[in-house]
Amino acid sequence: MKPQHFFMMLFAFSLYWMYQLYNAYWMPILIGSLLAISTANIHKKFLDMFKNDFFAAFASSILLAILLFAPLGYFLTALTIKLHGVNIDTFTIVYEKIELWIGNLPDSLAFIKIQLQEFTDYNNLSSMAGDSLGLAANIGKYSASFLKDAFLIIIFYFFAQYYGKTIMRYLIKIIRLPQQDTTLLSLELSNVMSVVFYSIIATATLEGTLFGVMISIIGYNGLLFGIMYGIASLIPIVGGALMWLPFMIYELSLGNTGNALFISLYSIIIISIIADTFVKPMIIKYIDVNFIKSSTKINELLIFFSILAGLTAFGFWGMVLGPAITAFFMALLKLFETQDKDYLI
């Protein structure tokens, strides 16, 4: 046996056991690394400020924890407490009002009336109460799991920022790609991930703040439901309606027609039309031009579908993984386009 073949067998053997050893940590490692790529320009600004890799990586990690994980942690904890303290009388009032509305629908809407009656019969009051308690238990379990994953992601994010240059130099050395090809791959992935990351933050912050201010005027917890709306807004097309529609129905069930009308009009006109359609693209463009300063032409529709596909395939973290996988594939296609066939084969 040739020495190089024996070496490859040893390497494959060790690679398999490395995978088994760190199997539980691959997702946090991957997410932390991708977030480090997404926020490389923030790390650079901290590096220019502190002139020290450790303090720059530490400051970047603290900022990420504040921007991303602190609101999500608060949201999951507060929502669990709220669901555990839910009052069955609330379900009774809403359920009876909905049944009354369905019963008073005109004959011209008979086809909808039948479907709604079947829905309320299937989702009766006892099942709704039971589901809320089960949901509270599941959210409590997910909260503990999320906090653990968030802690690991922050740790791996810190190491990715702190040792990023060393890791990149080593990878370039072992894959032996020309410098221009390595630069192309890294720039494509970094630019797309940066735009995705900042667009997620901008969308959640802008729309969540607008909804939180509005709902706090009516008397609800603006911070909690603002965060919830910000998270829901990341779901394409129906995300916002998942938040404001239940509030509208609940206010109608209490007889507060004015509040219900205010919630629906504000959510549709101010948030969905003005903020989401006109203001958000301007903010993202401003960030792209003035903060990221990207020269890469990014197809917004492709990013949209990559986020949607990522959420479907991987859950919450799919909004990071989907664009990363798509960007890496597109960068490889561009690399194939610029190279000779003999070089690639």
Legacy VTK file of the C-alpha trace (Angstrom):
# vtk DataFile Version 3.0
C-alpha trace
ASCII
DATASET POLYDATA
POINTS 345 float
0.000 0.000 0.000
1.262 3.422 -0.926
1.923 5.783 1.995
-0.464 8.391 0.618
-3.292 5.833 0.447
-2.665 4.802 4.044
-2.652 8.457 5.045
-6.001 9.054 3.292
-7.511 6.050 5.097
-6.292 7.397 8.436
-7.624 10.838 7.579
-11.054 9.460 6.601
-11.145 7.368 9.787
-10.288 10.360 11.969
-12.732 12.583 10.055
-15.574 10.119 10.746
-14.840 10.062 14.468
-14.461 13.841 14.568
-17.943 14.060 13.082
-19.311 11.639 15.685
-17.550 13.456 18.516
-18.878 16.915 17.625
-22.178 15.805 16.084
-24.273 17.682 18.668
-22.383 20.922 18.002
-22.250 21.117 14.201
-25.348 23.291 13.864
-24.217 25.910 16.459
-20.725 25.859 14.897
-22.170 26.406 11.416
-24.602 29.135 12.512
-21.915 30.899 14.546
-19.507 30.789 11.591
-22.112 32.100 9.137
-23.088 34.916 11.504
-19.388 35.789 11.812
-19.189 35.998 8.015
-22.366 38.123 7.953
-21.009 40.628 10.470
-17.372 40.728 9.343
-17.615 44.481 8.710
-18.797 45.073 12.294
-15.808 43.101 13.583
-13.528 45.180 11.372
-14.906 48.406 12.844
-14.352 47.108 16.377
-10.856 46.006 15.365
-10.077 49.507 14.102
-11.406 50.867 17.382
-9.679 48.525 19.878
-6.599 47.477 17.837
-6.936 44.070 19.501
-8.454 40.856 18.062
-9.713 39.572 21.411
-11.567 42.754 22.425
-12.956 43.193 18.906
-14.317 39.624 18.888
-15.689 40.050 22.416
-17.468 43.319 21.526
-18.937 41.753 18.369
-20.234 38.801 20.408
-21.850 41.065 23.016
-23.514 43.125 20.276
-24.860 39.991 18.568
-26.245 38.711 21.867
-28.002 42.027 22.499
-29.389 42.452 18.977
-30.485 38.906 18.266
-30.611 36.588 21.255
-31.730 38.898 24.069
-35.073 39.793 22.361
-35.711 36.169 21.377
-34.905 34.941 24.877
-37.254 37.523 26.421
-39.980 36.637 23.914
-39.855 32.888 24.644
-39.706 33.360 28.418
-42.510 35.929 28.571
-44.722 33.952 26.187
-44.323 30.795 28.294
-45.371 32.700 31.431
-48.340 34.279 29.632
-49.603 30.929 28.312
-49.259 29.257 31.718
-51.390 32.028 33.225
-54.057 32.044 30.513
-57.650 32.269 31.741
-60.219 29.806 30.367
-62.834 32.594 30.498
-60.908 34.362 27.730
-61.352 31.340 25.469
-65.049 31.174 26.376
-65.725 34.813 25.427
-63.843 34.640 22.132
-65.269 31.235 21.194
-68.881 32.282 21.857
-68.446 35.502 19.853
-66.976 33.617 16.894
-69.853 31.116 16.953
-72.325 34.021 17.044
-70.695 35.723 14.031
-70.688 32.505 12.045
-74.353 31.882 12.849
-75.313 35.391 11.670
-73.507 35.207 8.331
-75.829 35.905 5.360
-77.002 33.092 3.078
-74.825 34.459 0.266
-71.810 33.311 2.294
-73.208 29.837 2.987
-70.152 28.086 1.508
-67.873 29.910 3.934
-70.335 29.436 6.792
-70.227 25.638 6.472
-66.433 25.580 6.441
-66.207 27.867 9.478
-68.747 25.813 11.411
-66.776 22.636 10.697
-63.631 24.394 11.880
-65.184 25.538 15.181
-66.709 22.089 15.767
-63.302 20.471 15.297
-61.516 23.102 17.403
-63.933 23.168 20.328
-63.405 25.073 23.570
-61.895 22.190 25.528
-59.392 21.381 22.775
-58.380 25.053 22.545
-57.692 25.184 26.285
-55.805 21.905 26.181
-53.774 23.031 23.191
-52.782 26.243 24.975
-51.451 24.293 27.961
-49.605 21.894 25.674
-48.237 24.831 23.706
-46.997 26.462 26.895
-45.158 23.265 27.869
-43.615 22.931 24.403
-42.534 26.572 24.337
-40.974 26.123 27.777
-38.932 23.166 26.500
-37.995 25.058 23.339
-36.970 28.093 25.400
-34.484 26.020 27.396
-33.146 24.433 24.208
-32.941 27.807 22.470
-31.029 29.424 25.324
-28.550 26.542 25.305
-28.094 26.795 21.521
-27.841 30.592 21.719
-25.052 30.323 24.302
-23.144 27.843 22.114
-23.646 29.974 19.006
-22.263 33.037 20.790
-19.241 31.013 21.958
-18.512 29.652 18.454
-19.223 33.089 16.958
-16.567 34.572 19.244
-13.988 31.952 18.211
-14.898 32.389 14.525
-14.254 36.126 14.849
-11.136 35.760 16.986
-9.467 33.052 14.903
-11.152 33.920 11.590
-8.038 35.130 9.789
-5.972 32.147 10.933
-8.678 29.689 9.873
-9.061 31.344 6.459
-5.310 31.313 5.814
-5.165 27.637 6.725
-8.143 26.731 4.496
-6.640 28.638 1.563
-3.391 26.766 2.100
-4.899 23.267 2.135
-7.459 23.683 -0.691
-4.800 25.296 -2.913
-7.147 27.456 -4.927
-5.740 30.539 -6.646
-5.994 33.710 -4.588
-8.513 35.346 -6.939
-10.837 32.314 -6.770
-10.718 32.198 -2.977
-11.445 35.930 -2.861
-14.403 35.479 -5.223
-15.956 32.722 -3.101
-15.454 34.562 0.192
-16.726 37.900 -1.128
-19.850 36.408 -2.719
-20.764 34.523 0.452
-19.917 37.430 2.763
-21.837 40.034 0.745
-24.993 37.950 0.414
-24.939 36.889 4.067
-24.394 40.487 5.199
-27.354 41.755 3.188
-29.554 38.919 4.492
-28.498 39.458 8.120
-29.007 43.218 8.088
-32.284 42.946 6.169
-33.563 40.518 8.823
-32.557 42.904 11.619
-33.996 45.922 9.768
-37.293 44.163 8.994
-37.804 42.811 12.511
-36.826 46.090 14.197
-38.831 48.405 11.945
-42.063 46.430 11.785
-41.823 45.128 15.346
-41.381 48.667 16.694
-44.331 49.989 14.699
-46.596 47.185 15.879
-45.334 47.394 19.467
-46.067 51.129 19.681
-49.552 50.647 18.257
-50.490 47.710 20.481
-49.130 49.432 23.612
-51.451 52.394 22.934
-54.394 49.988 23.239
-53.014 48.610 26.512
-51.055 45.447 25.632
-47.403 44.596 26.314
-45.763 46.517 23.472
-42.293 45.019 24.025
-43.455 41.382 24.002
-45.848 41.668 21.082
-43.487 43.958 19.173
-40.819 41.245 19.334
-43.415 38.647 18.339
-44.447 40.738 15.336
-40.815 41.276 14.371
-40.240 37.510 14.343
-43.515 36.853 12.513
-42.652 39.482 9.874
-39.787 37.260 8.717
-42.363 34.746 7.442
-43.096 35.822 3.853
-46.589 37.028 2.830
-48.641 35.914 5.876
-46.244 36.752 8.719
-47.795 40.045 9.806
-51.375 38.777 9.596
-50.517 36.006 12.058
-50.108 38.755 14.662
-52.624 41.495 14.002
-55.564 39.275 12.962
-55.895 37.511 16.378
-55.764 40.906 18.120
-58.496 42.236 15.843
-60.709 39.196 16.500
-60.119 39.421 20.243
-61.002 43.120 20.368
-64.155 42.442 18.343
-65.101 39.673 20.771
-64.871 42.215 23.609
-67.057 44.636 21.668
-64.210 47.095 21.006
-65.005 47.700 17.336
-62.964 50.904 17.210
-59.832 49.158 18.494
-60.316 46.275 16.072
-60.673 48.669 13.144
-57.627 50.651 14.287
-55.496 47.483 14.555
-56.455 46.243 11.088
-56.077 49.579 9.276
-52.814 50.463 11.039
-51.316 47.022 10.355
-52.333 46.981 6.700
-51.636 50.609 5.746
-48.795 51.728 8.013
-46.868 48.452 8.418
-47.672 46.258 5.402
-47.965 48.948 2.709
-45.845 51.916 3.806
-43.166 50.284 6.014
-42.793 46.885 4.345
-43.283 47.937 0.725
-41.604 51.360 0.617
-39.520 52.108 3.729
-37.838 48.716 4.284
-36.241 48.473 0.785
-34.869 52.011 1.245
-33.299 51.063 4.589
-31.771 47.880 3.157
-30.403 49.780 0.150
-28.924 52.419 2.438
-27.242 49.722 4.556
-25.959 47.943 1.447
-24.514 51.087 -0.143
-23.208 52.962 2.907
-22.443 50.259 5.459
-21.662 47.029 3.617
-20.449 48.855 0.472
-20.984 45.743 -1.619
-20.112 45.632 -5.298
-21.908 42.300 -5.718
-25.172 42.384 -7.652
-27.664 40.511 -5.485
-30.993 39.237 -6.801
-33.578 40.152 -4.160
-36.066 37.558 -5.443
-33.448 34.807 -5.110
-32.703 35.871 -1.529
-36.441 35.899 -0.766
-36.927 32.331 -1.993
-33.713 31.126 -0.324
-34.987 32.409 3.039
-38.394 30.803 2.437
-36.807 27.489 1.420
-34.427 27.636 4.391
-37.278 28.176 6.863
-39.150 25.237 5.335
-36.155 22.881 5.355
-34.332 23.817 8.559
-36.772 25.762 10.726
-35.811 29.047 12.406
-32.103 28.895 11.545
-33.004 28.226 7.914
-33.157 31.987 7.374
-29.361 31.908 7.786
-28.624 28.528 6.171
-30.855 28.990 3.091
-29.136 32.122 1.754
-25.690 30.746 2.707
-26.192 27.534 0.731
-27.637 29.443 -2.224
-24.868 32.070 -2.178
-22.148 29.422 -2.038
-23.704 27.550 -4.975
-24.023 30.725 -7.046
-20.410 31.637 -6.248
-19.276 28.197 -7.464
-21.243 28.684 -10.691
-19.530 32.036 -11.195
-16.179 30.348 -10.546
-16.943 27.686 -13.167
-17.886 30.442 -15.599
-14.549 32.232 -15.211
-12.271 29.168 -15.426
-11.085 26.946 -18.233
-12.477 23.438 -18.508
-8.986 21.920 -18.232
-8.360 23.766 -14.956
-11.607 22.577 -13.364
-11.178 18.961 -14.473
LINES 1 346
345 0 1 2 3 4 5 6 7 8 9 10 11 12 13 14 15 16 17 18 19 20 21 22 23 24 25 26 27 28 29 30 31 32 33 34 35 36 37 38 39 40 41 42 43 44 45 46 47 48 49 50 51 52 53 54 55 56 57 58 59 60 61 62 63 64 65 66 67 68 69 70 71 72 73 74 75 76 77 78 79 80 81 82 83 84 85 86 87 88 89 90 91 92 93 94 95 96 97 98 99 100 101 102 103 104 105 106 107 108 109 110 111 112 113 114 115 116 117 118 119 120 121 122 123 124 125 126 127 128 129 130 131 132 133 134 135 136 137 138 139 140 141 142 143 144 145 146 147 148 149 150 151 152 153 154 155 156 157 158 159 160 161 162 163 164 165 166 167 168 169 170 171 172 173 174 175 176 177 178 179 180 181 182 183 184 185 186 187 188 189 190 191 192 193 194 195 196 197 198 199 200 201 202 203 204 205 206 207 208 209 210 211 212 213 214 215 216 217 218 219 220 221 222 223 224 225 226 227 228 229 230 231 232 233 234 235 236 237 238 239 240 241 242 243 244 245 246 247 248 249 250 251 252 253 254 255 256 257 258 259 260 261 262 263 264 265 266 267 268 269 270 271 272 273 274 275 276 277 278 279 280 281 282 283 284 285 286 287 288 289 290 291 292 293 294 295 296 297 298 299 300 301 302 303 304 305 306 307 308 309 310 311 312 313 314 315 316 317 318 319 320 321 322 323 324 325 326 327 328 329 330 331 332 333 334 335 336 337 338 339 340 341 342 343 344
